[in-house]
């Protein structure tokens, strides 16, 4: 997989990062590939508001990745979900180029939203894709 993949998104659960997670990251790094580490379920940590920087630094240190590669998130928070979508869009857009950005944006929309919009505006799929791209970059 590492030989044919450009960007890896590793999703780990908040809490203890152990050997298996480290091995996955190490395999990706050994191939010289880019990666983003998403640490989900951060809402389970009661002191997150005061220690988020410390948590990011700790995960980065344990996984031996740049702290900028670590994103603390939760699927329970709409803003956090949208921030992850925007991050993925920006990273993938870098690799795919401008020609694919609208298609990429519409694929990153929440599935129910995408289906509803395309159903309501079947002849305006290009407008929907452009609006999605605009939302993901702002």
Backbone as a printed PyTorch tensor [residue, N CA C, xyz], in Angstrom:
tensor([[[  0.8310,  -1.1910,   0.0000],
         [  0.0000,   0.0000,   0.0000],
         [  0.8720,   1.2510,   0.0000]],

        [[  1.9310,   1.2450,   0.7670],
         [  2.7940,   2.4330,   0.8630],
         [  3.3960,   2.8120,  -0.4820]],

        [[  3.6340,   1.8400,  -1.3370],
         [  4.2760,   2.1350,  -2.6130],
         [  3.3850,   2.9040,  -3.5710]],

        [[  2.0760,   2.7650,  -3.4400],
         [  1.1650,   3.4030,  -4.3940],
         [  0.3330,   4.5230,  -3.7930]],

        [[  0.5210,   4.8250,  -2.5300],
         [ -0.2630,   5.8480,  -1.8510],
         [  0.5940,   7.0880,  -1.6140]],

        [[ -0.0190,   8.2470,  -1.7800],
         [  0.6970,   9.5040,  -1.5940],
         [  0.5050,  10.0760,  -0.1980]],

        [[ -0.7180,  10.0190,   0.3090],
         [ -1.0470,  10.6070,   1.6020],
         [ -1.7780,   9.5820,   2.4560]],

        [[ -1.3340,   9.4320,   3.6740],
         [ -2.0000,   8.5450,   4.6150],
         [ -2.6890,   9.3790,   5.6830]],

        [[ -3.8950,   8.9830,   6.0420],
         [ -4.6240,   9.5930,   7.1430],
         [ -4.8120,   8.4850,   8.1720]],

        [[ -4.1210,   8.6150,   9.2900],
         [ -4.1970,   7.6150,  10.3570],
         [ -5.1800,   8.1110,  11.4060]],

        [[ -6.1730,   7.3170,  11.6940],
         [ -7.1880,   7.6760,  12.6840],
         [ -6.9990,   6.8080,  13.9120]],

        [[ -6.6440,   7.4390,  15.0150],
         [ -6.4490,   6.7400,  16.2690],
         [ -7.4420,   7.2640,  17.2950]],

        [[ -7.7630,   6.4260,  18.2690],
         [ -8.6690,   6.8150,  19.3420],
         [ -7.8760,   7.4670,  20.4640]],

        [[ -8.4380,   8.5120,  21.0330],
         [ -7.7840,   9.2080,  22.1440],
         [ -7.4850,   8.2360,  23.2720]],

        [[ -6.4100,   8.4980,  23.9400],
         [ -5.9950,   7.6380,  25.0440],
         [ -4.5780,   7.1790,  24.8150]],

        [[ -4.3200,   5.9660,  25.1260],
         [ -2.9670,   5.4200,  25.0380],
         [ -2.6190,   5.0230,  23.6030]],

        [[ -1.5610,   5.5950,  23.0680],
         [ -1.0340,   5.1910,  21.7680],
         [  0.0380,   4.1460,  22.0450]],

        [[ -0.1260,   2.9650,  21.4570],
         [  0.7720,   1.8550,  21.7690],
         [  1.5520,   1.4040,  20.5310]],

        [[  2.1720,   0.2550,  20.6740],
         [  3.0250,  -0.3050,  19.6370],
         [  2.3940,  -0.4310,  18.2610]],

        [[  1.1750,  -0.9610,  18.1450],
         [  0.5880,  -1.1180,  16.8050],
         [  0.4330,   0.2070,  16.0560]],

        [[  0.0210,   1.2490,  16.7550],
         [ -0.1140,   2.5620,  16.1250],
         [  1.2560,   3.0730,  15.6770]],

        [[  2.2410,   2.9050,  16.5230],
         [  3.5900,   3.3490,  16.1970],
         [  4.1330,   2.6010,  14.9730]],

        [[  3.8350,   1.3040,  14.8670],
         [  4.3060,   0.5070,  13.7300],
         [  3.6990,   0.9870,  12.4200]],

        [[  2.4170,   1.3470,  12.4540],
         [  1.7570,   1.8710,  11.2490],
         [  2.4410,   3.1590,  10.8030]],

        [[  2.6530,   4.0700,  11.7340],
         [  3.2960,   5.3460,  11.4200],
         [  4.7270,   5.1140,  10.9310]],

        [[  5.4290,   4.2230,  11.5660],
         [  6.8110,   3.9220,  11.1780],
         [  6.8840,   3.3750,   9.7450]],

        [[  5.9570,   2.4960,   9.3940],
         [  5.9180,   1.9370,   8.0500],
         [  5.7280,   3.0510,   7.0090]],

        [[  4.8390,   3.9810,   7.3050],
         [  4.5640,   5.0990,   6.3980],
         [  5.8040,   5.9900,   6.2880]],

        [[  6.4110,   6.2850,   7.4080],
         [  7.5980,   7.1450,   7.4100],
         [  8.7670,   6.5010,   6.6710]],

        [[  8.9220,   5.1930,   6.8140],
         [ 10.0220,   4.4950,   6.1400],
         [  9.9100,   4.5850,   4.6260]],

        [[  8.7060,   4.7610,   4.1300],
         [  8.4900,   4.9090,   2.6930],
         [  8.5430,   6.3740,   2.2630]],

        [[  8.7170,   7.2830,   3.2280],
         [  8.8230,   8.7040,   2.9030],
         [  7.5100,   9.3290,   2.4670]],

        [[  6.4060,   8.8090,   2.9490],
         [  5.0860,   9.3010,   2.5580],
         [  4.5740,  10.3300,   3.5510]],

        [[  3.6880,  11.1960,   3.0710],
         [  3.0490,  12.1900,   3.9340],
         [  1.9560,  11.5350,   4.7580]],

        [[  1.7540,  12.0590,   5.9690],
         [  0.6900,  11.5240,   6.7830],
         [  0.0910,  12.5840,   7.6920]],

        [[ -1.1660,  12.3700,   7.9930],
         [ -1.9070,  13.1730,   8.9630],
         [ -2.3760,  12.1990,  10.0300]],

        [[ -2.2090,  12.5640,  11.2780],
         [ -2.6770,  11.7240,  12.3800],
         [ -3.8950,  12.4000,  12.9950]],

        [[ -5.0510,  11.7670,  12.8610],
         [ -6.2730,  12.2540,  13.4960],
         [ -6.4590,  11.4720,  14.7880]],

        [[ -6.5720,  12.1900,  15.8960],
         [ -6.8390,  11.5480,  17.1770],
         [ -8.2830,  11.8670,  17.5230]],

        [[ -9.1270,  10.8490,  17.4270],
         [-10.5680,  11.0150,  17.6030],
         [-10.9820,  10.7530,  19.0550]],

        [[-12.2130,  11.1030,  19.3560],
         [-12.8260,  10.9170,  20.6740],
         [-12.1370,  11.7480,  21.7490]],

        [[-11.6690,  12.9190,  21.3580],
         [-11.0050,  13.7880,  22.3230],
         [-11.9680,  14.2950,  23.3940]],

        [[-13.2640,  14.1930,  23.1220],
         [-14.2460,  14.6160,  24.1280],
         [-14.1820,  13.7360,  25.3730]],

        [[-13.5290,  12.5940,  25.2880],
         [-13.4250,  11.6990,  26.4380],
         [-12.3600,  12.1630,  27.4380]],

        [[-11.5830,  13.1570,  27.0480],
         [-10.5480,  13.6690,  27.9480],
         [-11.0620,  14.9400,  28.6170]],

        [[-11.3360,  14.8930,  29.9120],
         [-11.9950,  16.0120,  30.6030],
         [-11.1810,  17.3050,  30.6360]],

        [[ -9.8720,  17.2080,  30.5390],
         [ -9.0410,  18.4040,  30.6630],
         [ -8.5260,  18.8990,  29.3060]],

        [[ -9.2140,  18.5410,  28.2430],
         [ -8.7620,  18.8920,  26.9010],
         [ -8.6410,  20.4040,  26.7090]],

        [[ -9.5780,  21.1540,  27.2340],
         [ -9.5840,  22.6050,  27.0200],
         [ -8.2960,  23.2620,  27.5200]],

        [[ -7.7390,  22.7520,  28.5770],
         [ -6.5430,  23.3660,  29.1450],
         [ -5.2470,  22.6680,  28.7360]],

        [[ -5.3630,  21.4730,  28.1490],
         [ -4.1530,  20.7100,  27.8450],
         [ -4.0470,  20.2520,  26.3870]],

        [[ -4.7750,  20.8660,  25.4640],
         [ -4.7730,  20.3780,  24.0790],
         [ -3.3780,  20.4460,  23.4510]],

        [[ -2.6400,  21.5200,  23.6980],
         [ -1.2850,  21.6330,  23.1410],
         [ -0.3860,  20.5240,  23.7030]],

        [[ -0.5340,  20.2590,  24.9780],
         [  0.2590,  19.2000,  25.6210],
         [ -0.0810,  17.8340,  25.0190]],

        [[ -1.3710,  17.5840,  24.7990],
         [ -1.7870,  16.3150,  24.1820],
         [ -1.1970,  16.1720,  22.7720]],

        [[ -1.2830,  17.2210,  21.9620],
         [ -0.7250,  17.1640,  20.5990],
         [  0.7630,  16.8770,  20.6380]],

        [[  1.4770,  17.5800,  21.5080],
         [  2.9180,  17.3750,  21.6120],
         [  3.2410,  15.9540,  22.0590]],

        [[  2.4620,  15.4210,  22.9830],
         [  2.6910,  14.0680,  23.4770],
         [  2.4600,  13.0410,  22.3630]],

        [[  1.3480,  13.1620,  21.6460],
         [  1.0820,  12.2420,  20.5380],
         [  2.1800,  12.3410,  19.4880]],

        [[  2.6080,  13.5520,  19.1780],
         [  3.6680,  13.7430,  18.1850],
         [  4.9640,  13.0810,  18.6450]],

        [[  5.2820,  13.2470,  19.9050],
         [  6.5130,  12.6690,  20.4400],
         [  6.4550,  11.1390,  20.4250]],

        [[  5.3630,  10.5700,  20.8950],
         [  5.2300,   9.1120,  20.9440],
         [  5.2670,   8.5080,  19.5510]],

        [[  4.5880,   9.1620,  18.5980],
         [  4.5330,   8.6420,  17.2340],
         [  5.7260,   9.0940,  16.3930]],

        [[  6.5220,   9.9990,  16.9330],
         [  7.6970,  10.5430,  16.2400],
         [  7.3070,  11.1910,  14.9090]],

        [[  6.3250,  12.0890,  14.9950],
         [  5.8710,  12.8610,  13.8390],
         [  5.8950,  14.3370,  14.2180]],

        [[  5.9140,  15.2240,  13.2370],
         [  5.8280,  16.6580,  13.5630],
         [  4.4930,  16.9640,  14.2450]],

        [[  4.5270,  17.8500,  15.2020],
         [  3.3040,  18.2000,  15.9330],
         [  2.2330,  18.7360,  14.9790]],

        [[  2.6560,  19.3630,  13.8700],
         [  1.7020,  19.8900,  12.8900],
         [  0.9140,  18.7760,  12.2020]],

        [[  1.4130,  17.5540,  12.2620],
         [  0.7310,  16.4180,  11.6310],
         [ -0.3810,  15.8440,  12.5010]],

        [[ -0.4350,  16.2680,  13.7620],
         [ -1.4010,  15.7120,  14.7150],
         [ -2.5970,  16.6370,  14.8370]],

        [[ -3.7880,  16.0820,  14.5980],
         [ -5.0350,  16.8390,  14.6950],
         [ -5.9150,  16.1730,  15.7380]],

        [[ -6.2700,  16.9160,  16.7720],
         [ -7.1750,  16.4090,  17.8060],
         [ -8.5940,  16.7100,  17.3560]],

        [[ -9.4550,  15.7130,  17.3980],
         [-10.7980,  15.9240,  16.8810],
         [-11.8220,  15.0770,  17.6210]],

        [[-13.0660,  15.2800,  17.2560],
         [-14.1760,  14.4790,  17.7620],
         [-15.2770,  14.4890,  16.7060]],

        [[-15.8690,  13.3570,  16.4880],
         [-16.9680,  13.2790,  15.5190],
         [-18.2550,  13.8590,  16.0870]],

        [[-18.2770,  14.1270,  17.3800],
         [-19.4830,  14.6510,  18.0140],
         [-19.6530,  16.1520,  17.8180]],

        [[-18.6260,  16.8240,  17.3410],
         [-18.6450,  18.2720,  17.1940],
         [-18.6420,  18.6360,  15.7090]],

        [[-19.6800,  19.3320,  15.2770],
         [-19.8180,  19.6830,  13.8610],
         [-18.6340,  20.4920,  13.3500]],

        [[-18.1820,  21.4670,  14.1210],
         [-17.0610,  22.3000,  13.6860],
         [-15.7830,  21.4830,  13.5190]],

        [[-15.5650,  20.5370,  14.4200],
         [-14.3740,  19.6750,  14.3230],
         [-14.4570,  18.7860,  13.0800]],

        [[-15.6430,  18.2500,  12.8070],
         [-15.8080,  17.4200,  11.5930],
         [-15.5310,  18.2340,  10.3460]],

        [[-16.0530,  19.4440,  10.3050],
         [-15.8450,  20.2950,   9.1330],
         [-14.3850,  20.7210,   9.0080]],

        [[-13.7190,  20.9280,  10.1370],
         [-12.2930,  21.2720,  10.0940],
         [-11.4840,  20.1220,   9.5080]],

        [[-11.8500,  18.8950,   9.8500],
         [-11.1620,  17.7270,   9.2860],
         [-11.4330,  17.6420,   7.7880]],

        [[-12.6730,  17.8700,   7.3780],
         [-12.9910,  17.8740,   5.9340],
         [-12.1480,  18.9100,   5.1940]],

        [[-12.0410,  20.0960,   5.7580],
         [-11.2650,  21.1590,   5.1200],
         [ -9.7840,  20.8020,   5.0530]],

        [[ -9.2740,  20.2130,   6.1150],
         [ -7.8790,  19.7920,   6.1300],
         [ -7.6200,  18.7440,   5.0520]],

        [[ -8.4930,  17.7510,   4.9750],
         [ -8.3330,  16.7040,   3.9620],
         [ -8.4410,  17.2880,   2.5590]],

        [[ -9.3710,  18.1960,   2.3830],
         [ -9.5350,  18.8410,   1.0740],
         [ -8.2500,  19.5750,   0.6800]],

        [[ -7.6890,  20.3210,   1.6070],
         [ -6.4710,  21.0760,   1.3070],
         [ -5.3180,  20.1430,   0.9590]],

        [[ -5.1710,  19.0760,   1.7200],
         [ -4.0810,  18.1360,   1.4630],
         [ -4.2750,  17.4150,   0.1240]],

        [[ -5.4680,  16.9260,  -0.1140],
         [ -5.7280,  16.2010,  -1.3530],
         [ -5.6730,  17.1230,  -2.5640]],

        [[ -6.1130,  18.3350,  -2.3780],
         [ -6.0650,  19.3220,  -3.4650],
         [ -4.6230,  19.5810,  -3.8860]],

        [[ -3.7360,  19.5880,  -2.9280],
         [ -2.3200,  19.7650,  -3.2190],
         [ -1.8140,  18.6570,  -4.1450]],

        [[ -2.2650,  17.4220,  -3.9040],
         [ -1.7970,  16.2910,  -4.6990],
         [ -2.5350,  16.1350,  -6.0240]],

        [[ -3.7930,  16.5650,  -6.0840],
         [ -4.5760,  16.3460,  -7.3040],
         [ -4.5540,  17.5230,  -8.2550]],

        [[ -4.2630,  18.7050,  -7.7460],
         [ -4.2380,  19.8880,  -8.6010],
         [ -5.6040,  20.5170,  -8.7510]],

        [[ -5.6370,  21.6650,  -9.3760],
         [ -6.8700,  22.4500,  -9.4750],
         [ -7.9390,  21.7880, -10.3420]],

        [[ -7.5460,  20.9810, -11.2980],
         [ -8.5350,  20.3820, -12.1930],
         [ -9.5090,  19.4570, -11.4720]],

        [[ -9.0710,  18.8760, -10.3870],
         [ -9.9080,  17.9120,  -9.6750],
         [-10.5810,  18.4910,  -8.4340]],

        [[-10.3590,  19.7820,  -8.1450],
         [-10.8180,  20.2960,  -6.8520],
         [-12.3360,  20.2700,  -6.6790]],

        [[-13.1010,  20.5190,  -7.7240],
         [-14.5620,  20.4990,  -7.5620],
         [-15.0670,  19.0910,  -7.3120]],

        [[-14.5490,  18.1520,  -8.0620],
         [-14.9550,  16.7540,  -7.8770],
         [-14.5610,  16.2810,  -6.4750]],

        [[-13.3760,  16.6350,  -6.0630],
         [-12.8940,  16.2850,  -4.7360],
         [-13.7750,  16.9030,  -3.6540]],

        [[-14.1330,  18.1620,  -3.8320],
         [-14.9630,  18.8570,  -2.8450],
         [-16.3160,  18.1880,  -2.6880]],

        [[-16.9140,  17.8140,  -3.7940],
         [-18.2430,  17.1990,  -3.6910],
         [-18.1490,  15.8150,  -3.0530]],

        [[-17.0390,  15.1250,  -3.2560],
         [-16.8540,  13.8220,  -2.6180],
         [-16.6410,  13.9420,  -1.1190]],

        [[-16.1160,  15.0740,  -0.6680],
         [-15.8730,  15.2690,   0.7630],
         [-17.0860,  15.8470,   1.5040]],

        [[-18.1250,  16.1970,   0.7660],
         [-19.3380,  16.6890,   1.4270],
         [-19.9640,  15.5520,   2.2350]],

        [[-20.6750,  15.8830,   3.2990],
         [-21.4020,  14.8290,   4.0050],
         [-22.3420,  14.1280,   3.0100]],

        [[-22.3740,  12.8020,   2.9940],
         [-23.1590,  12.0700,   2.0000],
         [-24.6290,  12.4810,   1.9050]],

        [[-25.2710,  12.7090,   3.0330],
         [-26.6940,  13.1040,   2.9960],
         [-26.8680,  14.4680,   2.3530]],

        [[-25.9630,  15.3900,   2.6680],
         [-26.0260,  16.7250,   2.0720],
         [-25.8010,  16.6460,   0.5810]],

        [[-24.7920,  15.9010,   0.1760],
         [-24.4900,  15.7440,  -1.2470],
         [-25.6890,  15.1570,  -1.9910]],

        [[-26.2760,  14.0890,  -1.4610],
         [-27.4140,  13.4510,  -2.1160],
         [-28.6000,  14.4040,  -2.2190]],

        [[-28.8710,  15.1300,  -1.1340],
         [-29.9950,  16.0650,  -1.1370],
         [-29.7890,  17.1750,  -2.1630]],

        [[-28.5970,  17.7510,  -2.1970],
         [-28.3270,  18.8380,  -3.1390],
         [-28.3860,  18.3590,  -4.5910]],

        [[-27.8170,  17.2200,  -4.8550],
         [-27.8350,  16.7180,  -6.2310],
         [-29.2400,  16.3000,  -6.6560]],

        [[-30.0360,  15.8870,  -5.7010],
         [-31.4310,  15.5460,  -6.0050],
         [-32.2470,  16.8030,  -6.2870]],

        [[-32.0120,  17.8410,  -5.4780],
         [-32.7540,  19.0910,  -5.6440],
         [-32.2800,  19.8890,  -6.8570]],

        [[-31.0110,  19.7340,  -7.2040],
         [-30.4300,  20.5060,  -8.3060],
         [-29.7350,  19.5720,  -9.3170]],

        [[-30.4680,  18.6470,  -9.9130],
         [-29.8140,  17.6550, -10.7800],
         [-29.0980,  18.2530, -11.9880]],

        [[-29.5530,  19.3800, -12.4660],
         [-28.9350,  19.9970, -13.6450],
         [-27.8380,  20.9910, -13.2700]],

        [[-27.5580,  21.1060, -11.9840],
         [-26.5850,  22.1140, -11.5400],
         [-25.4790,  21.4880, -10.6940]],

        [[-25.0850,  20.2750, -11.0390],
         [-24.0560,  19.5700, -10.2670],
         [-22.7550,  20.3710, -10.2110]],

        [[-22.4210,  21.0640, -11.2910],
         [-21.1910,  21.8520, -11.3290],
         [-21.2630,  23.0110, -10.3290]],

        [[-22.4490,  23.6320, -10.1950],
         [-22.6240,  24.7100,  -9.2130],
         [-22.5150,  24.1760,  -7.7870]],

        [[-23.0830,  22.9920,  -7.5590],
         [-23.0040,  22.3690,  -6.2400],
         [-21.5370,  22.0870,  -5.8930]],

        [[-20.7910,  21.5670,  -6.8620],
         [-19.3780,  21.2660,  -6.6360],
         [-18.5800,  22.5410,  -6.3610]],

        [[-18.8810,  23.6040,  -7.0810],
         [-18.1730,  24.8580,  -6.8570],
         [-18.4920,  25.4240,  -5.4760]],

        [[-19.7390,  25.3290,  -5.0580],
         [-20.1230,  25.7960,  -3.7200],
         [-19.4300,  24.9590,  -2.6540]],

        [[-19.3440,  23.6590,  -2.8630],
         [-18.6720,  22.7750,  -1.9040],
         [-17.2020,  23.1510,  -1.7920]],

        [[-16.5550,  23.3980,  -2.9220],
         [-15.1430,  23.7860,  -2.9190],
         [-14.9560,  25.0990,  -2.1650]],

        [[-15.8610,  26.0330,  -2.3590],
         [-15.7730,  27.3180,  -1.6810],
         [-15.9170,  27.1280,  -0.1700]],

        [[-16.8600,  26.2980,   0.2590],
         [-17.0590,  26.0680,   1.6870],
         [-15.8510,  25.4070,   2.3320]],

        [[-15.2250,  24.4970,   1.6140],
         [-14.0920,  23.7790,   2.1860],
         [-12.8230,  24.6390,   2.2680]],

        [[-12.7580,  25.6900,   1.4790],
         [-11.5670,  26.5300,   1.5270],
         [-11.7570,  27.7590,   2.4020]],

        [[-12.9470,  27.9940,   2.8880],
         [-13.1970,  29.1630,   3.7320],
         [-13.5980,  28.7860,   5.1370]]])
